[in-house]
Amino acid sequence: MDEIEMLRTMYSDFNARRIEAVLARMNPEVVWANGMEGGYVHGVDAVREYWQRQFAIIDPNVEPMSIDRDADGRFRVRVHQTVRDLEGKLVLDTEVRHFYTINTSFIERMDINS
């Protein structure tokens, strides 16, 4: 599976809440942007805990619209992001960009730029 296919599959798994499948694509020492609270979380266990906190209060969905590679070798993913509260009410509907550093088929870092 190439990196672009891996990223598309990862978003599908995230939206279906197959979180362990997403985490399996990360370097154990991954650095992951914390879009909800700010800053970064470090390591696969911290990403899992972050998502557990997130899913306890909101229902996010991210659909990749385009994926390409920038001059630095990072993968840029333009996503349509919707966030609903746990009752289904729309809280956020926006477009953001995710940037991934991938090495040997594992995600090493993810950054967010709105």
Secondary structure, DSSP 8 states (H G I E B T S, - for coil): --HHHHHHHHHHHHHTT-HHHHHTTEEEEEEEE-TTTSSEEESHHHHHHHHHHHHHHEEEEEEEEEEEE-TTS-EEEEEEEEEEETTS-EEEEEEEEEEEEEETTEEEEEEEE-
